[in-house]
Amino acid sequence: MANQNIIAKKKEVVEEITNRVKEAASTVLFEYQGLTVTETMELRRKLRESGSDYKVYKNTLVKRAMDSLNIDMGDELNGPKAVAFGTDAIAPIKVLGKFAKEHPALVVKIGYVDGNVADEKTLAQLATIPSRDELLTMFAAGLLEQVKNVAICLDLHSQKLN
């Protein structure tokens, strides 16, 4: 029979995973085998810069946590996987997508983004979306363009009146 201390520690880990998934805007599972220690440290640094982090858990514990949240990851919890958590829904996906292009050993498999399970194809599409700051900049530039056009029209109209 299993030791009660081991069972208690596993329950703590399942609870930790469950809480991190609940708090995160996105959770992404990826394969990391073949990455060197330096590459792994670089990935961790880039994820932290984006407000994200990752951790390697046992698949059975991740599966229990996902099942408790009624999230179906299908057969993706086979083989060694790491789990990235992000407070921004797109940030970890963008970092992992860019890193995977540079390092083919990293393979993004499946994710849970804003309450929906996202497959590899969906995650690849999300990785191409500009960041929140870039989108806000584009929006502000669009608004400023309209204000500029109104100012030009008013100026031309005032010159015509004179």
C-alpha positions as CSV (number, residue, x, y, z in Angstrom):
1,M,0.0,0.0,0.0
2,A,1.2,3.5,-0.8
3,N,2.7,5.6,1.9
4,Q,0.3,8.3,3.2
5,N,3.0,11.0,3.0
6,I,3.5,10.2,-0.7
7,I,-0.2,10.4,-1.4
8,A,-0.5,13.7,0.5
9,K,2.4,15.2,-1.5
10,K,0.8,14.1,-4.8
11,K,-2.5,15.6,-3.7
12,E,-0.6,18.9,-2.9
13,V,0.9,18.8,-6.4
14,V,-2.5,18.1,-8.0
15,E,-3.9,21.0,-6.1
16,E,-1.0,23.3,-7.1
17,I,-1.6,22.4,-10.8
18,T,-5.3,23.0,-10.4
19,N,-4.8,26.4,-8.8
20,R,-2.2,27.4,-11.4
21,V,-4.6,26.5,-14.3
22,K,-7.4,28.4,-12.7
23,E,-5.3,31.5,-12.2
24,A,-3.6,31.4,-15.6
25,A,-5.2,32.9,-18.7
26,S,-3.4,30.2,-20.7
27,T,-1.9,26.9,-20.0
28,V,0.3,25.2,-22.7
29,L,1.7,21.7,-22.8
30,F,4.9,21.2,-24.8
31,E,7.6,18.6,-25.4
32,Y,11.0,19.7,-24.4
33,Q,13.2,16.6,-24.9
34,G,16.4,17.4,-26.9
35,L,16.8,20.9,-25.5
36,T,20.2,21.6,-23.8
37,V,20.4,23.1,-20.3
38,T,21.4,26.4,-21.9
39,E,18.4,26.4,-24.2
40,T,16.1,25.4,-21.3
41,M,17.5,28.3,-19.2
42,E,17.0,30.7,-22.2
43,L,13.4,29.5,-22.6
44,R,12.7,30.0,-18.9
45,R,14.2,33.5,-19.0
46,K,12.1,34.4,-22.1
47,L,8.9,33.1,-20.5
48,R,9.6,35.0,-17.3
49,E,10.1,38.2,-19.3
50,S,6.6,37.8,-20.7
51,G,5.1,37.2,-17.3
52,S,4.9,33.4,-17.8
53,D,6.6,30.4,-16.3
54,Y,6.8,26.7,-16.9
55,K,7.2,23.6,-14.8
56,V,7.6,19.9,-15.5
57,Y,5.1,17.7,-13.7
58,K,4.2,14.0,-13.8
59,N,1.6,13.4,-16.5
60,T,-0.6,11.4,-14.2
61,L,-0.8,14.4,-11.8
62,V,-1.5,16.8,-14.6
63,K,-4.2,14.5,-15.9
64,R,-5.8,14.4,-12.4
65,A,-5.8,18.2,-12.1
66,M,-7.2,18.6,-15.6
67,D,-9.9,16.0,-14.9
68,S,-10.9,17.8,-11.7
69,L,-11.4,21.0,-13.8
70,N,-13.3,19.0,-16.5
71,I,-10.6,19.8,-19.2
72,D,-10.1,17.1,-21.7
73,M,-6.5,17.0,-23.0
74,G,-7.1,13.8,-25.0
75,D,-4.0,11.6,-25.5
76,E,-1.6,14.5,-25.2
77,L,-0.5,13.6,-21.7
78,N,1.7,10.8,-23.0
79,G,5.5,11.2,-22.9
80,P,7.5,13.9,-21.2
81,K,5.8,17.3,-21.2
82,A,6.3,20.6,-19.6
83,V,3.4,22.9,-18.7
84,A,3.7,26.7,-19.3
85,F,1.4,29.1,-17.4
86,G,0.7,32.6,-18.4
87,T,-1.2,35.5,-17.0
88,D,-1.5,36.9,-20.5
89,A,-3.4,34.6,-22.8
90,I,-1.1,35.0,-25.8
91,A,2.3,35.8,-24.2
92,P,3.4,32.2,-23.4
93,I,2.1,30.9,-26.8
94,K,4.1,33.6,-28.7
95,V,7.3,32.9,-26.7
96,L,6.9,29.1,-27.2
97,G,6.0,29.5,-30.9
98,K,9.0,31.7,-31.6
99,F,11.3,29.5,-29.5
100,A,10.1,26.4,-31.3
101,K,11.0,27.9,-34.7
102,E,14.5,28.5,-33.5
103,H,14.8,25.2,-31.6
104,P,13.0,22.3,-33.4
105,A,13.4,20.1,-30.3
106,L,10.6,22.1,-28.6
107,V,7.2,21.1,-29.9
108,V,4.0,22.9,-28.7
109,K,1.3,20.2,-28.3
110,I,-1.9,21.5,-26.8
111,G,-3.2,24.3,-24.6
112,Y,-6.0,25.6,-22.5
113,V,-6.6,29.3,-23.5
114,D,-9.4,31.4,-22.0
115,G,-11.6,28.4,-21.1
116,N,-11.1,26.5,-24.4
117,V,-8.8,23.6,-25.3
118,A,-6.6,24.7,-28.2
119,D,-4.8,22.2,-30.5
120,E,-1.4,22.7,-32.2
121,K,-3.0,24.4,-35.2
122,T,-4.9,26.9,-33.1
123,L,-1.9,27.6,-30.9
124,A,0.2,28.3,-34.1
125,Q,-2.4,30.8,-35.2
126,L,-2.5,32.5,-31.8
127,A,1.3,32.7,-31.8
128,T,1.0,35.0,-34.9
129,I,-1.3,37.5,-33.2
130,P,0.5,40.8,-32.2
131,S,1.0,41.3,-28.5
132,R,-1.5,43.3,-26.4
133,D,0.8,46.3,-26.4
134,E,1.2,46.2,-30.2
135,L,-2.5,45.9,-30.6
136,L,-3.1,48.9,-28.4
137,T,-0.5,50.9,-30.3
138,M,-2.2,50.0,-33.6
139,F,-5.5,51.0,-32.2
140,A,-4.2,54.3,-30.9
141,A,-2.5,55.0,-34.2
142,G,-5.8,54.5,-36.0
143,L,-7.6,56.9,-33.6
144,L,-4.9,59.5,-34.1
145,E,-5.2,59.2,-37.8
146,Q,-8.9,60.1,-37.6
147,V,-8.2,63.1,-35.3
148,K,-5.5,64.3,-37.7
149,N,-7.9,64.1,-40.7
150,V,-10.5,66.1,-38.8
151,A,-7.9,68.7,-37.9
152,I,-6.8,69.0,-41.5
153,C,-10.4,69.3,-42.7
154,L,-11.1,72.0,-40.1
155,D,-8.0,73.9,-41.0
156,L,-8.8,73.8,-44.7
157,H,-12.4,74.9,-44.0
158,S,-11.1,77.8,-41.9
159,Q,-8.7,78.9,-44.7
160,K,-11.6,78.8,-47.1
161,L,-13.7,81.1,-44.9
162,N,-10.9,83.7,-44.7
